[in-house]
Every structure is written in C-alpha cells, then in structure tokens.
C-alpha cells in the first residue's frame, strides 16, 4: 500500500469507574499540523474508550496514510501487533478460550480501518511523563467527567 502522508497519532481512553462515564482523546500530527479529537459516553469501559480513540482518529483521515499510533493500552496494541485480532476473526470472533470477543463492534470497525491505512502500533507507559500521552490522558479524563454524555451504543 502506497501512502502519500505519514501521520502520528497519540491516543488514550479513560473511565471513571469501570464501567462508568468514559472519555477518549486522540492527538494527530502530520506535516507540522496538529488536530485534537475528543469524545465520550455516559456508561462504558476503559477498553472501549481506548479503542474509540484509535478508531475516531483513523476515521478522520481523508485518504490512505502511513500511521504510527502511540497508545498506553496493551489491550489495543497487543491485539494488533500480536495477531489476536486476526485470530479472533478467523475463529468467528471467539477467543482462544472459545468465548465471545469483547467489544467486537469496535474491533470490527478498527479492522476495516486497518485495511485502509498502513498502521503500526507502539506502546508507551501511561503516567510516565510522555507529553502527548499526558495531554491525551488529561483530555480523556475531562471528557469522562464532563456530564451530559450520550450512551455508548455498543455497551451492553
């Protein structure tokens, strides 16, 4: 896949309680430009917010790109980089223990976006002073605590 643009995305998700009100943030950088995206739901989980941050950022891209995603979520990173997502799809959305995959609605969305872009995932330790991760964390937490959030349509 040939990409015209390289984009760096930093993401984080937050949940006040788990489940509870949640927020997500993505900071996108390309060619000296920056865009910050935020959102949240009134009742959700931390893992759903981590996934939504990546999904919403990739959805914001207007053409196929080479993307470097930095996340403090091992759940998101490992599912892609260790091949869990491919295995889940191959097994009909079942885990290695033959249980239904949690957050299948979001994994399905992310999988389609990964087919459009050349994406690499990188893990950063949360709350360790990484500037973009700290900014994402603060903005995701602010969203989670902002009130008036819509329900998460995929959360049971």
C-alpha positions as CSV (number, residue, x, y, z in Angstrom):
1,X,0.0,0.0,0.0
2,X,1.5,3.3,-1.0
3,X,0.7,6.2,1.3
4,X,1.1,9.9,0.5
5,X,1.2,11.1,4.0
6,X,2.6,10.0,7.4
7,X,0.6,10.7,10.5
8,X,1.5,10.2,14.1
9,X,-1.4,9.6,16.5
10,X,-1.3,9.6,20.3
11,X,-4.4,8.1,22.0
12,X,-5.8,7.5,25.4
13,X,-9.1,6.4,26.9
14,X,-10.4,7.0,30.4
15,X,-13.3,5.6,32.5
16,X,-14.4,7.0,35.9
17,X,-15.3,3.6,37.3
18,X,-15.1,0.6,35.0
19,X,-17.9,0.6,33.8
20,X,-18.7,4.3,34.2
21,X,-18.6,7.5,32.3
22,X,-15.7,7.5,29.9
23,X,-13.8,9.7,27.6
24,X,-11.2,9.3,24.8
25,X,-8.7,11.6,23.1
26,X,-6.5,11.4,20.0
27,X,-3.8,13.9,19.1
28,X,-2.9,13.7,15.4
29,X,0.3,15.2,14.0
30,X,1.3,15.5,10.3
31,X,3.4,17.8,8.3
32,X,3.7,20.3,11.2
33,X,-0.1,20.3,11.7
34,X,-1.9,19.1,14.8
35,X,-5.5,18.1,15.4
36,X,-7.0,17.0,18.7
37,X,-10.2,14.9,18.8
38,X,-12.2,14.1,22.0
39,X,-15.4,12.3,22.9
40,X,-17.0,10.1,25.4
41,X,-20.0,8.2,26.7
42,X,-22.1,8.2,29.8
43,X,-21.7,4.4,30.6
44,X,-18.8,2.5,29.0
45,X,-15.5,0.8,29.8
46,X,-11.9,1.9,29.7
47,X,-11.1,-0.6,26.9
48,X,-13.9,0.7,24.8
49,X,-12.6,4.3,25.2
50,X,-9.1,3.2,24.2
51,X,-10.4,1.6,21.1
52,X,-12.6,4.5,20.2
53,X,-9.7,6.9,20.4
54,X,-7.9,5.0,17.7
55,X,-11.0,4.4,15.6
56,X,-12.0,8.1,15.6
57,X,-8.5,9.2,14.7
58,X,-8.3,6.8,11.8
59,X,-11.8,7.8,10.6
60,X,-10.6,11.4,10.5
61,X,-8.0,10.7,7.8
62,X,-9.2,11.7,4.4
63,X,-7.0,9.3,2.4
64,X,-4.9,6.2,3.0
65,X,-1.9,7.1,5.1
66,X,1.1,5.6,6.9
67,X,0.2,5.9,10.6
68,X,2.2,5.5,13.8
69,X,-0.2,5.0,16.7
70,X,1.1,5.5,20.2
71,X,-1.1,4.1,23.0
72,X,-0.7,3.2,26.6
73,X,-3.2,0.4,26.1
74,X,-1.6,-3.1,25.8
75,X,-5.1,-4.4,25.0
76,X,-5.2,-2.4,21.8
77,X,-1.5,-2.7,20.9
78,X,-1.3,-6.5,21.5
79,X,-4.5,-7.3,19.7
80,X,-3.0,-5.9,16.5
81,X,0.8,-6.4,16.9
82,X,0.5,-10.0,18.3
83,X,-2.2,-11.0,15.8
84,X,-5.0,-11.5,18.3
85,X,-7.4,-9.6,16.0
86,X,-6.7,-11.8,13.0
87,X,-7.1,-14.9,15.2
88,X,-10.4,-13.7,16.6
89,X,-11.8,-13.0,13.1
90,X,-10.6,-16.4,11.8
91,X,-12.3,-18.2,14.8
92,X,-15.6,-16.4,14.2
93,X,-15.0,-13.7,16.9
94,X,-14.1,-16.3,19.6
95,X,-11.1,-16.0,21.9
96,X,-8.5,-18.8,22.4
97,X,-10.7,-20.0,25.2
98,X,-13.7,-20.2,22.8
99,X,-15.5,-17.3,24.4
100,X,-17.1,-14.3,22.5
101,X,-14.6,-11.5,21.9
102,X,-15.5,-8.4,24.0
103,X,-16.0,-5.2,22.1
104,X,-16.5,-7.0,18.8
105,X,-18.4,-4.0,17.4
106,X,-15.4,-1.7,17.9
107,X,-12.8,-4.3,16.7
108,X,-14.9,-4.8,13.5
109,X,-14.7,-1.0,12.9
110,X,-11.0,-0.9,13.6
111,X,-10.3,-3.9,11.4
112,X,-11.8,-2.2,8.4
113,X,-9.8,1.0,9.1
114,X,-6.6,-1.1,9.3
115,X,-7.3,-2.4,5.8
116,X,-7.3,1.2,4.5
117,X,-4.2,2.5,6.2
118,X,-0.7,1.2,6.9
119,X,-0.8,1.3,10.7
120,X,1.9,0.4,13.3
121,X,1.1,0.4,17.0
122,X,3.6,1.4,19.7
123,X,3.1,1.1,23.4
124,X,4.0,4.0,25.8
125,X,3.9,3.6,29.6
126,X,1.0,5.7,30.9
127,X,1.5,8.3,33.6
128,X,5.3,8.4,32.9
129,X,5.7,11.9,31.7
130,X,5.3,11.3,28.0
131,X,3.9,14.7,26.9
132,X,1.3,13.7,24.3
133,X,0.2,10.7,26.4
134,X,-0.2,13.1,29.4
135,X,-2.2,15.5,27.3
136,X,-4.5,12.8,26.0
137,X,-5.0,11.4,29.5
138,X,-6.0,14.8,30.8
139,X,-8.4,15.5,27.9
140,X,-9.9,12.0,28.1
141,X,-10.5,12.4,31.9
142,X,-12.0,15.8,31.3
143,X,-14.4,14.3,28.8
144,X,-15.3,11.4,31.1
145,X,-16.2,13.9,33.9
146,X,-17.9,16.5,31.7
147,X,-21.5,15.2,32.1
148,X,-24.2,15.2,29.5
149,X,-22.6,12.4,27.5
150,X,-24.6,10.1,25.2
151,X,-24.9,6.4,26.0
152,X,-22.4,4.1,24.4
153,X,-24.5,2.3,21.8
154,X,-22.3,-0.8,21.9
155,X,-22.0,-1.2,25.6
156,X,-24.5,-3.8,26.9
